């Protein structure tokens, strides 16, 4: 059985990566979310929970965010704890897929060098004011360490400025799916 085409979605906070991921799913792709994996690790992985309690004194995501986004050293530690586990889960998941497309949402794709594991990259962007309105958290301090959107767009195989409706995003994703599965 041929392996599916592996596609990564990346973009900034509030750009609409999850909405794009769900659109790919509606168009027949198998999908996996880094955010969902991180949430699962924090809630259920005993090694992760023990490390968080020892280092940060909590396993509550809001409290973890308050600490790590105020201290770059703590953020680096947290990413060092989580990123290898997330990448390993994605790798295992990708090996099990048989859909024509296997799409993975990875916010820090370029920042972690993860693009090498994929056949194509989709960058989802949006104007800062749109991202701020969508985000449930302040962007300051969270977005500063990310590769700028224009660089992500330049490096990606497909890019979409997600400032319109979900229907427009869905139509664009349908065209990408068609192109990737021809």
C-alpha positions as CSV (number, residue, x, y, z in Angstrom):
1,X,0.0,0.0,0.0
2,X,1.5,3.4,-0.9
3,X,2.0,5.8,1.9
4,X,-0.2,8.9,2.0
5,X,1.2,12.2,1.0
6,X,2.3,13.9,4.2
7,X,1.2,17.5,4.7
8,X,2.0,19.9,7.5
9,X,0.0,23.0,8.4
10,X,1.7,25.8,10.2
11,X,1.0,29.4,11.0
12,X,0.8,31.9,13.9
13,X,-1.5,32.0,16.8
14,X,-5.1,32.8,15.7
15,X,-4.3,32.4,12.0
16,X,-6.8,29.5,11.6
17,X,-4.6,26.4,11.5
18,X,-7.2,24.4,13.3
19,X,-10.0,25.6,11.0
20,X,-7.8,24.6,8.0
21,X,-7.0,21.2,9.6
22,X,-10.8,20.6,10.0
23,X,-11.3,21.6,6.4
24,X,-8.8,19.1,5.2
25,X,-10.6,16.5,7.3
26,X,-13.9,17.4,5.6
27,X,-12.2,16.8,2.3
28,X,-11.1,13.3,3.2
29,X,-7.6,13.8,4.8
30,X,-6.6,12.0,7.9
31,X,-5.6,14.7,10.4
32,X,-3.6,15.1,13.6
33,X,-3.2,18.2,15.8
34,X,-0.1,19.0,17.8
35,X,-2.2,21.0,20.2
36,X,-4.4,18.0,21.0
37,X,-1.3,15.8,21.5
38,X,0.2,18.4,23.9
39,X,-3.1,18.6,25.9
40,X,-3.1,14.8,26.1
41,X,0.5,14.6,27.2
42,X,-0.1,17.2,30.0
43,X,-3.2,15.5,31.1
44,X,-2.2,11.8,30.8
45,X,1.5,11.2,30.4
46,X,2.9,10.4,33.9
47,X,6.5,11.3,33.0
48,X,5.4,14.7,31.6
49,X,3.1,15.4,34.6
50,X,5.9,14.5,37.1
51,X,8.4,16.7,35.2
52,X,5.9,19.6,35.2
53,X,5.1,19.3,38.9
54,X,8.8,19.1,39.8
55,X,9.9,22.1,37.6
56,X,6.8,24.3,37.5
57,X,4.7,23.1,40.4
58,X,1.6,22.6,38.3
59,X,0.0,20.6,35.5
60,X,-2.7,23.2,34.9
61,X,-2.3,24.5,31.3
62,X,-3.2,28.1,32.2
63,X,-0.7,28.2,35.0
64,X,2.0,26.6,32.9
65,X,1.4,29.2,30.2
66,X,1.7,32.1,32.7
67,X,5.1,30.8,33.8
68,X,6.7,29.8,30.4
69,X,5.6,32.9,28.4
70,X,7.1,35.1,31.1
71,X,10.4,33.3,31.1
72,X,12.2,32.2,27.9
73,X,14.3,29.6,29.8
74,X,11.2,27.9,31.2
75,X,9.6,27.9,27.7
76,X,12.7,26.3,26.2
77,X,12.6,23.7,29.0
78,X,8.9,23.0,28.3
79,X,9.5,22.7,24.5
80,X,12.4,20.4,25.2
81,X,10.1,18.2,27.2
82,X,7.2,18.2,24.8
83,X,8.5,18.5,21.3
84,X,10.2,15.2,21.0
85,X,7.2,13.4,22.4
86,X,4.9,15.2,20.0
87,X,7.1,14.5,17.0
88,X,7.3,10.8,18.0
89,X,3.5,10.6,18.3
90,X,3.1,12.2,14.9
91,X,5.6,9.8,13.3
92,X,3.7,6.8,14.8
93,X,0.4,8.2,13.6
94,X,1.7,8.9,10.1
95,X,2.9,5.3,9.8
96,X,-0.6,4.0,10.4
97,X,-2.4,6.2,7.9
98,X,-3.9,4.9,4.6
99,X,-5.8,7.9,3.4
100,X,-4.4,9.7,0.3
101,X,-3.5,12.7,2.5
102,X,-2.2,12.7,6.1
103,X,-2.3,16.3,7.4
104,X,-0.6,17.4,10.6
105,X,-1.0,20.8,12.3
106,X,2.4,21.9,13.7
107,X,2.5,25.5,14.9
108,X,6.3,25.5,15.3
109,X,7.1,23.5,12.2
110,X,9.9,25.7,10.8
111,X,11.2,26.7,14.2
112,X,11.8,23.0,15.0
113,X,13.0,21.9,11.6
114,X,10.0,19.6,11.2
115,X,9.3,20.5,7.6
116,X,11.8,17.8,6.4
117,X,9.3,15.1,7.5
118,X,6.6,16.3,5.1
119,X,5.9,16.2,1.4
120,X,4.2,19.6,1.4
121,X,3.7,22.5,3.8
122,X,0.7,24.7,4.1
123,X,1.1,28.1,5.7
124,X,-2.0,29.8,7.1
125,X,-1.6,33.5,7.9
126,X,-4.0,36.3,8.9
127,X,-3.5,40.0,9.6
128,X,-2.4,40.7,13.1
129,X,-5.7,42.4,14.1
130,X,-7.6,39.3,12.9
131,X,-5.3,37.0,14.8
132,X,-5.6,39.1,18.0
133,X,-9.4,39.0,17.7
134,X,-9.4,35.2,17.3
135,X,-6.8,34.3,19.9
136,X,-7.9,33.4,23.3
137,X,-4.6,34.5,24.7
138,X,-2.4,37.7,24.3
139,X,-0.1,37.4,21.3
140,X,2.6,39.5,22.9
141,X,5.4,37.3,24.1
142,X,4.0,34.2,22.3
143,X,4.5,35.3,18.7
144,X,7.8,37.2,19.1
145,X,9.9,34.0,18.9
146,X,8.1,32.7,15.7
147,X,9.4,32.9,12.2
148,X,7.6,35.8,10.5
149,X,4.6,35.0,8.4
150,X,6.2,36.3,5.2
151,X,9.1,33.8,5.7
152,X,6.7,30.9,6.3
153,X,4.8,31.8,3.2
154,X,8.0,32.0,1.2
155,X,9.1,28.5,2.4
156,X,5.6,26.8,2.1
157,X,4.2,25.0,-0.9
158,X,0.8,26.5,-0.3
159,X,-0.2,29.6,1.6
160,X,-3.5,31.2,2.5
161,X,-4.3,34.5,4.1
162,X,-7.2,33.5,6.3
163,X,-9.1,36.8,6.7
164,X,-12.4,35.8,5.2
165,X,-15.1,33.2,5.9
166,X,-14.9,29.5,6.8
167,X,-16.5,28.8,3.4
168,X,-13.7,30.6,1.6
169,X,-11.1,28.7,3.6
170,X,-12.9,25.4,2.9
171,X,-13.0,26.2,-0.9
172,X,-9.3,26.9,-0.9
173,X,-8.5,23.7,1.0
174,X,-10.6,21.7,-1.5
175,X,-8.4,23.1,-4.3
176,X,-5.2,22.2,-2.4
177,X,-6.6,18.7,-1.7
178,X,-7.4,18.3,-5.4
179,X,-3.9,19.4,-6.4
180,X,-2.2,17.2,-3.9
181,X,-4.1,14.1,-4.8
182,X,-4.0,14.4,-8.7
